[in-house]
Amino acid sequence: MSRIGRKIITIPKGVEVKLNGHHIDVKGPLGHLSKDLHPHIEVVIDKEHIVVKRHSDTPAERSLHGLVRALINNMIVGVTKGFEKVLEIFGTGYKGKLDGKKLVLNVGYTHPFEFIAPEGIKIEMDKDTVVKIKGINRELVGQVAADIRAAKEPEPYKGKGIKYSTETIQRKVGKRGK
């Protein structure tokens, strides 16, 4: 059995979980999330616990077992604590500013890169070089962070660009003269 799939999810106080067929709704203090689950995976909800079960031992269902459990757990964590990704802007003259819900980045192009935050995502700026992305949907937070990072990925020679705060850039040695 899947190690992740067989873990029991505890429902914290203040969180309401409803299952309607293969559609799950999770409401908590930070918001509301809903998702359609795969029909081959069975979800059983008690008063305080959620158990994810599979019908057979096929490789497809074994892989879905852990996935569905992780998705439900991420929904519960999202509506109680939320998720956050931190990006750092590094380079001479590279900076960003927040204009309402629009993030404007000057990262070495002739024009500024503008990014509008989707619904459910909150973007904050610390100083001019640290961008914090917050939200309750883990998928959306990660995708927004990846889209902003894609504006100017860090290059290996000087390290200039936008990187995750936990990321380390493998630096290369440049050309050497005689």
C-alpha positions as CSV (number, residue, x, y, z in Angstrom):
1,M,0.0,0.0,0.0
2,S,1.0,3.6,-0.5
3,R,2.7,5.0,2.6
4,I,1.1,8.4,2.0
5,G,-2.2,7.1,0.9
6,R,-2.9,5.1,4.0
7,K,-2.2,8.0,6.4
8,I,-5.3,9.2,8.1
9,I,-6.1,12.9,7.7
10,T,-7.4,14.6,10.9
11,I,-9.9,17.4,10.4
12,P,-9.0,20.4,12.6
13,K,-11.7,22.3,14.5
14,G,-13.3,25.1,12.5
15,V,-12.9,23.1,9.2
16,E,-16.0,21.7,7.5
17,V,-15.6,18.9,4.9
18,K,-18.4,17.7,2.7
19,L,-18.3,14.9,0.2
20,N,-20.9,14.7,-2.6
21,G,-20.2,11.7,-4.8
22,H,-16.6,12.4,-6.1
23,H,-16.7,16.1,-5.3
24,I,-15.2,17.4,-2.1
25,D,-15.8,20.8,-0.5
26,V,-13.6,22.1,2.3
27,K,-14.5,25.3,4.3
28,G,-12.2,26.8,6.9
29,P,-11.3,30.1,8.5
30,L,-9.3,31.3,5.5
31,G,-11.7,30.4,2.7
32,H,-13.4,27.7,0.7
33,L,-11.9,25.1,-1.7
34,S,-13.5,22.4,-3.8
35,K,-12.2,19.7,-6.1
36,D,-13.4,16.8,-8.2
37,L,-11.7,13.5,-7.2
38,H,-10.9,10.5,-9.3
39,P,-13.8,8.0,-9.3
40,H,-11.6,4.9,-8.7
41,I,-10.6,6.2,-5.3
42,E,-13.0,6.1,-2.3
43,V,-13.0,8.7,0.4
44,V,-14.6,8.0,3.8
45,I,-15.3,10.9,6.1
46,D,-15.9,10.4,9.9
47,K,-16.5,13.2,12.3
48,E,-12.8,13.9,12.9
49,H,-10.9,11.8,10.3
50,I,-10.7,11.3,6.5
51,V,-9.6,7.9,5.1
52,V,-8.7,7.4,1.5
53,K,-9.1,3.9,0.1
54,R,-8.6,2.2,-3.3
55,H,-10.6,-0.6,-4.8
56,S,-7.8,-2.7,-6.5
57,D,-4.1,-3.0,-6.5
58,T,-3.4,-1.9,-10.1
59,P,-0.5,0.5,-10.7
60,A,-2.8,3.3,-11.8
61,E,-4.9,3.1,-8.7
62,R,-1.9,2.8,-6.4
63,S,-0.5,6.0,-7.8
64,L,-3.8,7.8,-7.5
65,H,-4.2,6.6,-3.8
66,G,-1.4,8.8,-2.5
67,L,-2.2,11.7,-4.9
68,V,-5.8,12.0,-3.8
69,R,-4.8,11.9,-0.1
70,A,-2.2,14.6,-0.7
71,L,-4.7,16.8,-2.5
72,I,-7.2,16.6,0.3
73,N,-4.6,17.2,2.9
74,N,-3.3,20.3,1.0
75,M,-6.9,21.6,0.8
76,I,-7.3,21.3,4.6
77,V,-3.9,22.9,5.3
78,G,-4.7,25.7,2.8
79,V,-8.0,26.7,4.5
80,T,-6.4,26.6,8.0
81,K,-2.8,28.0,7.5
82,G,-2.4,28.9,3.8
83,F,0.6,28.6,1.6
84,E,3.5,31.0,0.8
85,K,6.3,31.2,-1.7
86,V,9.1,33.7,-1.4
87,L,11.0,34.9,-4.5
88,E,14.2,37.0,-4.5
89,I,15.3,39.4,-7.2
90,F,19.0,39.7,-7.7
91,G,21.0,41.9,-10.1
92,T,22.2,45.4,-10.6
93,G,19.1,47.6,-11.2
94,Y,16.7,44.7,-10.8
95,K,13.7,45.6,-8.7
96,G,10.0,45.3,-8.4
97,K,7.1,47.3,-7.1
98,L,3.5,46.6,-6.4
99,D,0.8,48.7,-8.1
100,G,-2.5,47.5,-6.6
101,K,-2.9,43.9,-7.7
102,K,-0.3,44.3,-10.4
103,L,3.4,43.4,-9.9
104,V,5.8,45.5,-12.0
105,L,9.3,44.1,-12.4
106,N,12.3,45.8,-13.9
107,V,14.7,42.9,-14.6
108,G,17.0,44.0,-17.4
109,Y,14.5,44.3,-20.3
110,T,13.8,47.5,-22.3
111,H,10.3,47.4,-20.8
112,P,9.0,46.5,-17.4
113,F,7.4,43.0,-16.9
114,E,3.9,43.3,-15.5
115,F,2.1,40.5,-13.8
116,I,-1.5,40.7,-12.5
117,A,-2.3,38.4,-9.6
118,P,-5.2,36.0,-10.2
119,E,-8.2,35.7,-7.9
120,G,-7.3,34.2,-4.5
121,I,-3.6,35.2,-4.6
122,K,-2.1,38.0,-2.6
123,I,1.3,39.4,-3.6
124,E,3.4,41.4,-1.1
125,M,6.8,43.1,-1.5
126,D,9.5,43.4,1.1
127,K,12.0,46.0,0.2
128,D,12.3,46.1,-3.6
129,T,13.8,42.7,-4.1
130,V,11.7,40.2,-2.1
131,V,8.3,39.0,-3.5
132,K,5.9,37.0,-1.3
133,I,3.1,35.1,-2.8
134,K,0.3,33.9,-0.5
135,G,-2.9,32.0,-1.0
136,I,-5.0,29.0,0.1
137,N,-4.6,26.9,-3.1
138,R,-1.2,25.3,-3.2
139,E,-1.3,24.6,-6.9
140,L,-2.1,28.2,-7.7
141,V,0.5,29.6,-5.4
142,G,3.2,27.4,-7.0
143,Q,2.1,28.3,-10.5
144,V,2.1,32.0,-9.9
145,A,5.6,31.8,-8.4
146,A,6.8,29.8,-11.4
147,D,5.3,32.3,-13.8
148,I,6.9,35.3,-12.0
149,R,10.3,33.4,-11.9
150,A,10.0,32.7,-15.6
151,A,10.2,36.4,-16.3
152,K,13.9,36.3,-15.7
153,E,15.3,32.9,-14.6
154,P,18.7,33.2,-12.8
155,E,21.7,32.8,-15.0
156,P,24.7,30.7,-13.8
157,Y,27.6,33.1,-14.3
158,K,26.6,36.1,-12.2
159,G,23.4,34.7,-10.6
160,K,21.2,37.6,-11.9
161,G,17.5,37.0,-12.1
162,I,14.6,35.9,-10.0
163,K,15.0,32.8,-7.8
164,Y,13.1,31.1,-5.0
165,S,14.5,32.0,-1.5
166,T,15.3,28.3,-0.8
167,E,17.0,27.8,-4.2
168,T,20.7,27.7,-4.7
169,I,22.2,28.7,-8.0
170,Q,25.1,26.5,-9.3
171,R,27.6,29.1,-10.4
172,K,29.9,28.5,-13.4
173,V,33.4,29.9,-13.9
174,G,33.5,32.4,-16.8
175,K,36.2,32.8,-19.4
176,R,39.8,33.3,-18.3
177,G,42.4,35.4,-20.1
178,K,46.0,34.2,-20.6
